[in-house]
Amino acid sequence: MENSKIRNIAIIAHVDHGKTSLVNELLKQGGVFRDNQEVQDRVMDSNDIERERGITIFSKNASFMYKDVKVNVVDTPGHADFGGEVERVLKMVDGVLLVVDAFEGPMPQTRFVLQKALELDLKVVVVINKIDRKDARLNEVGDEVLELFLELDATSEQLNSPFIYCSARNGVASYSPQEVGTDFTPLFETIIKHIPAPKGDLDKPFQMLVSSTEQNDYLGRLAVGKIERGQVKINENVTVTNYFKPERKLTFKVQNIFQYQGLKRVPCETAVVGDIVCLAGCADVTIGDTVSDNNDVETLPFVKISEPSVEMTFSVNNSPFAGKEGKYCTSRHLRDRLFKEAVKDLSLKVFETESADSFRVLGRGEMHISILIENMRRDGYEFQVSMPKVLYKEIGGVKEEPIDRFVVDVPEDCVGSIINAMGPRKGELVTINNHGTRTRLEFLIPARGLFGYKSQFLTDTRGEGVMSSIFYEYQPYKGNIEKRSMGALIAYETGEAIVYGLYNSQERGRLFIGPGEKVYGGMVVGQNPKGEDIVVNVCKKKQLTNMRSAAADEALRLEPKKVLTLEECLEFLNDDELLEVTPQSLRIRKTILDHTQRGRADFRRKNEGKI
């Protein structure tokens, strides 16, 4: 049976190519909002961090009506670190809108999400967005998309995917690059004609694959997925099984059924094949589970999520300031929070270590784990994390490491500095293309070679460059890469930073703290451009005599301190350092706080290196 009154689509693209803006306009022209209703920009980005950073992190569901057809829409992240969100929701839809920027064209994440869609044999509608840009390259970008289809071994049917040219911001779409439409009618019509209606047998027992979960304060965990066959009613008893864990079997009663209507979840009594629904009643349901009728339990296979490539260690905060700013500070709190996150995010792995106070956290990239850290500190957690490290593999007795496909789009006069920076980081130039006054360079580079590079990249390109990367493959180990050229300025003693002490310390390098801030011995208070660690006394006071007065300090001029963001702190970290994270502060510290013990450990490490 074909449920012709429904279409299920996902919006996929590279970051900043306009997915969420496109969904905004689809909902607006689909009648979800009143004509006089004020709609905020990027209405689907409901999370605080998403709105602050301007990126989508979590997949979200919505729906709109066109004529008499209900279109369920899934907005997905565009950043490579959140690719796991894209992979799991593609099992829930029958087609995708591939959004491509009219100037940038296909980027690394475009390749990744399109490859996943083609592997699942989903119908594709290519949407060339931002056609109102002055530097738009409509025909060239169209050709580049077709070349990408060919590279990914698309079938002849997939190569004939329709193209729509639109401006999501202006709410117009057309079938041809020479036309400028008046509304989204061409896009709506293409979705209805090209994306197939969901198929399934209505007469067979109920079956649904859980592609996502949501949390409700009153109903607990909700299982979100597309009904593959049959129908489900409230108070019906169903069974939960998992393809990768055959021994797991749970039975629960369906307490509530919700469908998406606009941006809201609307309760309903029954749902049929093809519907995307939320089921309430089972607190232990997870992504990848199959919910089936009790009389016909059959488990559906779930897509294999790509493996993580970056590792960090989360541990209980043991600094002298531990427990002063956080609400949740114990190992039990930390453990519960991390394992709860691993259930929601399939691309995140959490493992216990030999120490009860430390946990290994594996993710898809620095940003993937940094978003987790930011969410935890906003929830009141206090902990410390180690430097990000890549995950090595041993394949055929050879040590191999993850290699990223790294693409930069920079002004022509910045090309030389980018190539020079890639050399020490073991980057291999693959392609170079000119687009007007800008140049696109593509490198294959070890993932660890990109750690700490973002700030240098922005400096080298004067803030005009665009960079993105995505996992490519594992290759033999490329050799040693110097982690950091800067040294650290380390506080000598515990106390309060004084103007006099800061004034004498700033000659050594750039400071991260200002007057009146609390510090402790072993805490990193600045960076030294000479590349070696130096101990400074920022708490030092001027000795007062009858010839010197405290008022003389007013003549001392301090350089503005450098305020580090969470990502910059993670980039700065070295092997022997930790980042102390609290709801109010971010402090970089040495793992060994005592100066004498740290000196002995450094001496031993150097000697071992020589041996």
C-alpha positions as CSV (number, residue, x, y, z in Angstrom):
1,M,0.0,0.0,0.0
2,E,1.1,3.5,-0.7
3,N,0.1,6.3,1.6
4,S,-0.3,9.0,-1.0
5,K,-1.3,11.8,1.4
6,I,2.2,11.8,3.1
7,R,5.8,12.7,2.0
8,N,8.7,12.2,4.3
9,I,11.8,14.3,3.5
10,A,15.1,15.3,5.1
11,I,17.0,18.5,4.4
12,I,20.8,17.7,4.1
13,A,23.7,20.0,3.2
14,H,27.1,21.3,4.3
15,V,27.2,23.8,7.2
16,D,25.9,27.3,6.4
17,H,24.4,26.4,3.1
18,G,20.9,27.5,4.3
19,K,19.1,24.3,5.4
20,T,17.4,25.9,8.5
21,S,16.5,29.0,6.6
22,L,14.9,26.9,3.9
23,V,12.9,24.9,6.4
24,N,11.7,28.3,7.9
25,E,10.3,29.4,4.5
26,L,8.8,25.9,3.8
27,L,6.9,26.1,7.1
28,K,5.9,29.7,6.5
29,Q,4.6,29.2,2.9
30,G,3.2,25.8,4.0
31,G,0.7,27.6,6.2
32,V,2.2,26.7,9.6
33,F,2.3,30.4,10.7
34,R,-0.4,33.0,10.6
35,D,0.0,35.8,8.0
36,N,0.5,38.4,10.8
37,Q,2.6,36.1,13.1
38,E,6.1,37.3,13.8
39,V,8.4,34.4,13.1
40,Q,12.0,34.4,14.5
41,D,14.8,33.6,12.1
42,R,15.9,29.9,12.1
43,V,12.9,28.9,14.1
44,M,14.0,25.2,14.1
45,D,17.3,26.0,16.0
46,S,15.6,25.9,19.4
47,N,18.7,25.0,21.5
48,D,20.5,27.9,23.1
49,I,23.9,26.9,21.8
50,E,22.5,26.5,18.3
51,R,21.1,30.0,18.3
52,E,24.3,31.5,19.7
53,R,26.6,29.7,17.2
54,G,24.3,29.9,14.2
55,I,24.6,26.1,13.5
56,T,22.3,23.1,13.7
57,I,23.4,20.5,16.2
58,F,20.4,18.2,16.7
59,S,18.0,16.8,14.1
60,K,14.4,18.1,14.5
61,N,11.0,17.2,13.0
62,A,8.3,19.4,11.7
63,S,5.5,19.2,9.1
64,F,3.4,21.4,6.8
65,M,0.5,20.9,4.4
66,Y,0.7,21.5,0.6
67,K,-2.7,21.1,-1.0
68,D,-4.0,17.9,0.6
69,V,-0.6,16.3,1.2
70,K,1.2,16.3,4.6
71,V,5.0,16.8,4.2
72,N,7.1,15.7,7.2
73,V,10.4,17.5,7.3
74,V,13.6,16.6,9.2
75,D,16.1,19.4,9.6
76,T,19.7,17.9,10.0
77,P,23.0,19.4,11.1
78,G,25.6,20.4,8.5
79,H,28.7,20.2,10.5
80,A,30.8,17.0,10.0
81,D,31.1,16.4,13.7
82,F,27.4,15.8,14.0
83,G,27.2,13.5,11.0
84,G,25.7,10.8,13.2
85,E,22.5,12.8,13.5
86,V,22.2,12.7,9.8
87,E,23.0,9.0,9.3
88,R,20.3,7.8,11.8
89,V,17.4,10.0,10.5
90,L,17.8,9.0,6.9
91,K,16.2,5.7,7.7
92,M,13.0,7.7,8.5
93,V,12.5,9.4,5.2
94,D,11.9,8.5,1.5
95,G,13.8,11.4,-0.1
96,V,16.1,14.3,0.6
97,L,16.5,17.9,-0.4
98,L,20.3,18.3,-1.1
99,V,20.9,22.1,-0.4
100,V,24.1,23.5,-2.1
101,D,25.4,27.1,-1.9
102,A,25.2,28.9,-5.2
103,F,28.8,30.1,-4.8
104,E,30.6,27.5,-2.6
105,G,29.2,24.5,-4.4
106,P,29.7,21.0,-3.1
107,M,31.8,20.9,0.1
108,P,33.1,17.9,2.2
109,Q,29.9,17.4,4.2
110,T,27.9,17.7,0.9
111,R,29.7,14.6,-0.3
112,F,29.2,12.7,2.9
113,V,25.5,13.3,3.3
114,L,24.8,12.7,-0.4
115,Q,26.8,9.4,-0.3
116,K,24.7,8.2,2.6
117,A,21.4,9.1,0.8
118,L,22.5,7.3,-2.4
119,E,23.5,4.2,-0.4
120,L,19.9,4.1,1.0
121,D,18.5,4.6,-2.5
122,L,16.7,7.7,-1.5
123,K,15.2,10.1,-4.1
124,V,17.2,13.4,-4.3
125,V,16.0,16.9,-5.1
126,V,19.0,19.2,-5.6
127,V,18.3,22.8,-4.3
128,I,20.8,25.4,-5.4
129,N,20.3,28.0,-2.7
130,K,21.4,31.6,-2.3
131,I,20.9,32.5,-6.0
132,D,20.7,36.1,-5.0
133,R,24.4,36.2,-4.1
134,K,26.4,38.6,-6.3
135,D,29.1,36.0,-6.8
136,A,26.7,33.1,-7.5
137,R,27.9,30.5,-10.0
138,L,24.7,28.8,-10.9
139,N,25.7,26.8,-14.0
140,E,29.2,25.9,-12.7
141,V,27.8,24.7,-9.3
142,G,25.1,22.6,-11.2
143,D,27.9,20.9,-13.1
144,E,29.9,20.4,-9.9
145,V,26.9,18.7,-8.3
146,L,26.5,16.3,-11.3
147,E,30.3,15.5,-11.1
148,L,29.8,14.6,-7.5
149,F,26.9,12.3,-8.4
150,L,29.2,10.6,-10.9
151,E,32.1,10.3,-8.4
152,L,29.7,8.6,-6.0
153,D,28.6,6.0,-8.6
154,A,25.0,7.3,-8.8
155,T,22.6,5.4,-11.0
156,S,21.1,6.9,-14.2
157,E,17.9,7.5,-12.3
158,Q,19.8,9.4,-9.5
159,L,21.7,11.4,-12.1
160,N,18.4,12.7,-13.5
161,S,17.4,14.2,-10.1
162,P,15.6,17.5,-10.5
163,F,17.3,20.8,-9.8
164,I,15.5,23.8,-8.2
165,Y,17.1,27.2,-7.9
166,C,16.0,29.2,-4.9
167,S,16.7,32.0,-2.4
168,A,15.5,30.7,1.0
169,R,15.9,34.2,2.5
170,N,13.6,35.8,-0.1
171,G,11.3,32.8,-0.3
172,V,11.4,32.3,-4.1
173,A,12.2,29.3,-6.2
174,S,12.3,28.4,-9.9
175,Y,13.0,25.5,-12.3
176,S,15.7,27.3,-14.3
177,P,18.7,29.4,-13.3
178,Q,17.5,32.1,-15.8
179,E,14.2,32.6,-13.9
180,V,13.5,34.3,-10.7
181,G,10.4,32.8,-9.0
182,T,7.7,34.5,-7.0
183,D,7.3,31.8,-4.2
184,F,8.2,28.2,-3.3
185,T,5.5,26.6,-5.6
186,P,8.2,25.0,-7.9
187,L,9.8,23.4,-4.9
188,F,6.5,22.2,-3.4
189,E,5.5,20.7,-6.7
190,T,8.8,18.9,-7.2
191,I,8.6,17.4,-3.7
192,I,5.2,16.0,-4.3
193,K,6.0,14.7,-7.8
194,H,9.6,13.4,-7.3
195,I,9.7,12.2,-3.7
196,P,7.7,8.9,-3.4
197,A,4.9,8.3,-0.9
198,P,5.8,5.9,1.9
199,K,5.0,2.3,1.2
200,G,4.0,-0.5,3.6
201,D,1.3,-3.1,4.3
202,L,-1.5,-1.7,6.4
203,D,-3.0,-5.2,7.1
204,K,0.2,-6.6,8.6
205,P,1.1,-6.3,12.3
206,F,2.6,-3.0,13.5
207,Q,6.3,-2.3,13.1
208,M,8.4,0.9,13.6
209,L,12.1,1.6,13.6
210,V,13.2,4.1,16.3
211,S,15.4,6.7,14.5
212,S,15.4,9.3,17.3
213,T,14.4,9.9,20.9
214,E,13.0,13.0,22.7
215,Q,12.6,13.8,26.4
216,N,9.4,15.0,27.9
217,D,9.1,16.3,31.5
218,Y,5.8,14.5,32.0
219,L,5.8,11.5,29.7
220,G,9.5,10.6,30.0
221,R,11.3,9.3,26.9
222,L,9.5,9.4,23.5
223,A,10.4,7.0,20.7
224,V,10.4,8.8,17.3
225,G,10.2,6.9,14.0
226,K,8.4,6.1,10.8
227,I,5.8,3.3,10.9
228,E,7.0,0.7,8.4
229,R,3.8,-1.4,8.4
230,G,0.4,-1.8,10.0
231,Q,-1.0,0.7,12.5
232,V,-0.7,1.5,16.2
233,K,-3.4,2.5,18.7
234,I,-3.2,3.9,22.3
235,N,-3.1,1.2,25.1
236,E,-1.8,-1.4,22.6
237,N,0.9,-3.7,24.0
238,V,4.1,-3.7,21.9
239,T,7.6,-5.3,22.1
240,V,11.0,-3.6,21.8
241,T,13.9,-5.4,20.2
242,N,17.4,-4.4,18.9
243,Y,19.2,-5.7,15.8
244,F,22.6,-5.5,17.4
245,K,21.5,-6.9,20.8
246,P,19.2,-10.0,20.0
247,E,19.0,-10.8,23.7
248,R,17.3,-7.5,24.5
249,K,13.5,-7.7,24.7
250,L,11.1,-5.3,26.4
251,T,7.3,-5.1,26.5
252,F,5.3,-1.9,27.2
253,K,1.9,-0.3,26.7
254,V,1.6,2.6,24.3
255,Q,0.4,5.4,26.6
256,N,0.4,8.3,24.1
257,I,0.8,8.8,20.3
258,F,1.9,12.1,18.8
259,Q,2.2,13.3,15.3
260,Y,4.0,16.5,14.1
261,Q,1.8,19.3,13.0
262,G,3.9,22.4,12.2
263,L,6.4,22.7,15.0
264,K,4.2,21.0,17.6
265,R,3.5,17.5,18.7
266,V,-0.2,16.8,18.4
267,P,-1.8,13.8,20.2
268,C,-3.8,11.3,18.2
269,E,-5.6,8.0,18.8
270,T,-4.1,6.0,16.0
271,A,-1.4,6.2,13.4
272,V,-0.8,4.2,10.2
273,V,2.0,3.1,7.9
274,G,4.1,6.0,6.6
275,D,3.4,8.3,9.6
276,I,6.3,9.8,11.6
277,V,5.1,9.5,15.2
278,C,6.3,9.8,18.8
279,L,5.3,6.9,21.1
280,A,5.3,7.3,24.9
281,G,5.3,4.5,27.5
282,C,8.8,2.9,27.5
283,A,11.5,4.6,29.5
284,D,14.3,2.3,28.2
285,V,13.8,2.6,24.4
286,T,16.9,3.7,22.5
287,I,17.8,4.8,19.0
288,G,18.0,1.8,16.7
289,D,15.3,-0.3,18.5
290,T,12.4,-1.9,16.6
291,V,8.9,-1.5,18.1
292,S,6.7,-4.4,17.0
293,D,3.3,-6.0,17.6
294,N,3.5,-8.6,20.4
295,N,2.2,-11.3,18.1
296,D,4.7,-10.7,15.3
297,V,8.1,-9.6,16.7
298,E,10.5,-8.9,13.8
299,T,13.7,-6.8,14.2
300,L,14.7,-4.3,11.5
301,P,18.4,-3.6,10.8
302,F,19.7,-0.2,11.7
303,V,22.2,1.9,9.8
304,K,25.8,1.5,11.1
305,I,26.9,4.9,12.5
306,S,30.5,5.9,11.5
307,E,33.1,5.3,14.1
308,P,34.5,8.2,16.3
309,S,38.0,9.5,15.6
310,V,38.8,11.7,18.6
311,E,39.3,10.8,22.2
312,M,39.3,12.9,25.4
313,T,39.5,12.0,29.1
314,F,36.8,13.5,31.5
315,S,37.7,13.4,35.1
316,V,36.6,14.7,38.5
317,N,38.0,18.2,39.2
318,N,40.8,18.0,41.8
319,S,42.2,21.5,41.6
320,P,42.5,23.7,44.7
321,F,39.3,25.5,43.6
322,A,37.3,22.3,43.2
323,G,33.7,22.3,44.3
324,K,33.4,26.1,44.6
325,E,31.4,26.9,41.5
326,G,29.7,23.7,40.3
327,K,26.5,22.0,41.4
328,Y,27.5,18.4,40.3
329,C,31.1,17.6,41.2
330,T,31.3,13.9,42.0
331,S,32.3,11.0,39.9
332,R,28.8,9.5,40.2
333,H,27.3,12.7,38.7
334,L,29.8,12.7,35.9
335,R,29.4,9.1,35.1
336,D,25.5,9.3,35.0
337,R,25.6,12.3,32.7
338,L,28.1,10.9,30.2
339,F,26.4,7.5,29.9
340,K,23.0,9.2,29.5
341,E,24.5,11.4,26.7
342,A,25.9,8.2,24.9
343,V,22.3,6.8,24.8
344,K,21.0,9.9,22.9
345,D,24.1,10.4,20.7
346,L,25.1,7.2,18.9
347,S,28.3,8.7,17.5
348,L,29.5,9.3,21.1
349,K,31.2,6.5,23.0
350,V,31.9,6.5,26.8
351,F,34.2,4.0,28.5
352,E,35.2,3.6,32.2
353,T,38.9,3.5,33.0
354,E,41.0,1.9,35.7
355,S,40.4,5.0,37.8
356,A,36.9,5.5,39.2
357,D,37.2,9.3,38.7
358,S,38.0,9.2,35.0
359,F,36.1,8.3,31.8
360,R,37.2,8.0,28.2
361,V,34.9,9.9,25.8
362,L,35.2,9.2,22.1
363,G,33.6,11.5,19.5
364,R,33.6,12.6,15.8
365,G,35.7,15.7,16.3
366,E,36.8,18.5,18.6
367,M,33.5,20.4,18.1
368,H,31.4,17.3,18.8
369,I,33.0,16.9,22.3
370,S,33.2,20.7,23.0
371,I,29.4,21.0,22.5
372,L,29.0,18.2,25.1
373,I,31.3,20.1,27.5
374,E,29.4,23.3,27.0
375,N,26.1,21.7,27.6
376,M,27.4,20.0,30.8
377,R,28.8,23.2,32.3
378,R,25.5,25.0,31.6
379,D,23.7,22.3,33.5
380,G,25.9,22.9,36.5
381,Y,28.6,20.3,36.1
382,E,32.2,20.8,37.2
383,F,35.0,18.6,35.9
384,Q,38.3,18.6,34.0
385,V,39.2,17.3,30.5
386,S,42.5,16.3,28.8
387,M,43.9,17.3,25.5
388,P,42.0,15.9,22.4
389,K,43.8,12.9,20.9
390,V,43.1,11.0,17.7
391,L,42.3,7.2,17.8
392,Y,44.9,5.1,16.1
393,K,44.4,1.6,14.6
394,E,46.7,-1.2,13.9
395,I,45.8,-2.7,10.5
396,G,48.0,-5.6,9.3
397,G,50.6,-4.8,11.9
398,V,50.9,-1.2,10.7
399,K,50.0,1.8,12.9
400,E,47.4,3.8,11.0
401,E,45.8,7.2,11.8
402,P,42.6,9.0,10.6
403,I,43.1,11.3,7.6
404,D,40.7,14.2,7.0
405,R,39.7,15.7,3.7
406,F,40.4,19.4,4.5
407,V,39.0,22.1,2.2
408,V,39.7,25.9,2.5
409,D,38.3,28.8,0.5
410,V,40.6,31.8,0.8
411,P,41.6,35.0,-1.0
412,E,44.2,34.5,-3.7
413,D,47.0,36.4,-1.8
414,C,46.6,34.0,1.2
415,V,47.3,30.8,-0.7
416,G,51.1,30.8,0.1
417,S,50.6,31.1,3.8
418,I,48.1,28.2,3.8
419,I,50.4,25.9,1.9
420,N,53.3,26.8,4.2
421,A,51.2,26.0,7.3
422,M,50.2,22.6,5.9
423,G,53.7,21.4,5.4
424,P,54.7,20.9,9.1
425,R,51.2,19.5,9.7
426,K,51.8,16.7,7.1
427,G,49.1,18.1,4.7
428,E,49.1,16.9,1.1
429,L,47.7,19.2,-1.5
430,V,45.2,17.4,-3.7
431,T,43.4,20.0,-5.8
432,I,43.4,23.8,-6.3
433,N,40.7,25.8,-8.1
434,N,40.2,29.5,-8.7
435,H,36.8,31.1,-8.4
436,G,37.2,34.8,-9.3
437,T,39.3,36.5,-6.5
438,R,39.1,33.4,-4.3
439,T,40.9,30.1,-4.4
440,R,39.8,26.7,-3.1
441,L,42.5,24.3,-1.8
442,E,41.8,20.7,-0.9
443,F,44.3,18.7,1.3
444,L,44.5,15.2,2.8
445,I,45.9,15.8,6.3
446,P,46.1,13.8,9.5
447,A,43.2,14.7,11.9
448,R,45.7,15.6,14.6
449,G,47.4,18.1,12.2
450,L,44.3,20.3,12.4
451,F,44.2,20.5,16.2
452,G,44.9,24.1,17.2
453,Y,45.0,25.3,13.6
454,K,41.8,27.3,13.5
455,S,43.1,30.5,15.2
456,Q,46.2,30.5,13.0
457,F,44.0,30.0,9.9
458,L,41.9,33.0,10.8
459,T,45.0,35.1,11.3
460,D,46.6,33.9,8.1
461,T,43.5,34.8,6.1
462,R,42.6,38.0,8.0
463,G,39.3,36.4,9.0
464,E,38.2,36.0,5.3
465,G,38.9,32.3,5.0
466,V,36.4,29.4,5.2
467,M,37.6,26.0,6.3
468,S,35.9,22.6,6.7
469,S,37.1,19.0,7.1
470,I,35.6,15.6,7.2
471,F,37.0,12.1,7.8
472,Y,38.5,10.5,4.7
473,E,40.1,7.2,5.6
474,Y,42.8,5.5,7.8
475,Q,46.4,5.7,6.4
476,P,49.8,4.7,7.8
477,Y,51.1,7.0,10.6
478,K,52.6,10.1,9.1
479,G,55.2,10.9,11.8
480,N,55.6,13.4,14.5
481,I,53.7,16.7,14.3
482,E,54.6,19.5,16.7
483,K,51.5,20.2,18.8
484,R,52.1,23.8,20.0
485,S,54.7,26.4,19.2
486,M,53.7,28.6,22.2
487,G,54.9,28.0,25.8
488,A,52.8,28.6,28.9
489,L,53.1,31.2,31.7
490,I,52.4,29.3,34.9
491,A,51.3,30.8,38.2
492,Y,53.9,30.4,41.0
493,E,51.5,30.5,44.0
494,T,47.9,30.5,45.1
495,G,46.3,33.9,45.6
496,E,44.8,36.9,43.9
497,A,46.4,38.5,40.8
498,I,47.9,41.9,41.6
499,V,48.6,44.7,39.1
500,Y,52.2,44.9,40.1
501,G,52.7,41.1,39.6
502,L,50.8,41.2,36.2
503,Y,52.8,44.1,35.0
504,N,56.1,42.3,35.5
505,S,54.7,39.0,34.1
506,Q,53.3,40.5,30.8
507,E,56.9,41.1,29.6
508,R,57.1,37.3,29.3
509,G,54.0,37.0,27.0
510,R,50.3,37.4,26.6
511,L,48.2,37.0,29.8
512,F,44.9,35.2,30.1
513,I,43.9,36.8,33.4
514,G,43.4,40.3,34.8
515,P,43.7,42.0,38.2
516,G,41.7,40.6,41.1
517,E,41.3,37.1,39.6
518,K,41.9,34.1,41.8
519,V,44.8,31.8,40.7
520,Y,46.6,28.8,42.1
521,G,50.1,27.4,41.8
522,G,50.4,25.4,38.6
523,M,47.6,27.2,36.8
524,V,48.4,28.5,33.2
525,V,47.9,32.3,33.3
526,G,49.3,33.2,29.8
527,Q,51.2,32.1,26.8
528,N,54.9,32.6,26.0
529,P,55.8,33.1,22.3
530,K,59.3,31.7,22.9
531,G,57.9,28.1,23.2
532,E,59.0,27.2,26.7
533,D,57.1,27.1,30.0
534,I,58.0,29.9,32.4
535,V,56.8,30.2,36.1
536,V,55.7,33.8,36.9
537,N,54.4,35.3,40.1
538,V,51.3,37.3,39.3
539,C,50.4,37.6,43.0
540,K,53.6,39.5,43.8
541,K,53.1,42.8,45.7
542,K,55.3,45.8,45.7
543,Q,57.2,46.1,49.0
544,L,56.1,49.4,50.6
545,T,58.5,51.7,52.4
546,N,58.5,55.4,53.4
547,M,59.9,56.0,49.9
548,R,57.3,53.9,48.0
549,S,53.5,54.1,48.1
550,A,50.7,51.9,46.8
551,A,49.5,54.9,44.7
552,A,52.5,54.5,42.5
553,D,50.8,51.4,41.0
554,E,48.4,53.7,39.2
555,A,51.1,54.5,36.6
556,L,51.4,50.8,35.6
557,R,49.7,50.0,32.3
558,L,48.5,46.5,31.6
559,E,48.0,45.0,28.2
560,P,44.4,43.7,27.6
561,K,44.1,40.1,28.6
562,K,43.3,37.4,26.1
563,V,40.0,35.8,26.8
564,L,39.9,32.2,25.5
565,T,36.7,30.5,24.4
566,L,36.1,26.8,25.1
567,E,37.4,25.8,21.7
568,E,40.5,28.0,22.0
569,C,41.2,26.4,25.4
570,L,41.0,22.9,23.9
571,E,43.3,24.0,21.0
572,F,45.9,25.4,23.5
573,L,46.1,22.3,25.7
574,N,49.3,20.3,25.7
575,D,50.0,16.7,26.8
576,D,50.9,17.7,30.3
577,E,47.9,20.0,30.8
578,L,44.2,19.8,31.7
579,L,41.2,22.1,31.2
580,E,39.2,22.8,34.4
581,V,35.6,23.4,33.4
582,T,33.0,24.9,35.8
583,P,29.7,26.8,35.1
584,Q,31.5,30.1,35.6
585,S,35.2,29.5,34.6
586,L,37.6,27.8,32.2
587,R,41.0,27.4,33.7
588,I,44.0,25.7,32.0
589,R,46.3,24.0,34.5
590,K,49.3,21.7,34.6
591,T,48.5,18.1,35.4
592,I,51.2,18.2,38.1
593,L,50.7,21.4,40.0
594,D,53.8,21.3,42.2
595,H,56.7,23.0,40.4
596,T,59.4,20.7,41.8
597,Q,57.6,17.5,41.0
598,R,56.7,18.8,37.5
599,G,60.3,19.6,36.9
600,R,61.4,16.1,37.9
601,A,58.7,14.6,35.6
602,D,59.8,16.7,32.7
603,F,63.5,15.7,33.3
604,R,62.5,12.0,33.3
605,R,60.4,12.4,30.2
606,K,63.3,14.1,28.3
607,N,65.8,11.4,29.4
608,E,63.4,8.7,28.3
609,G,63.1,10.4,24.9
610,K,66.9,10.4,24.6
611,I,67.2,6.8,25.5
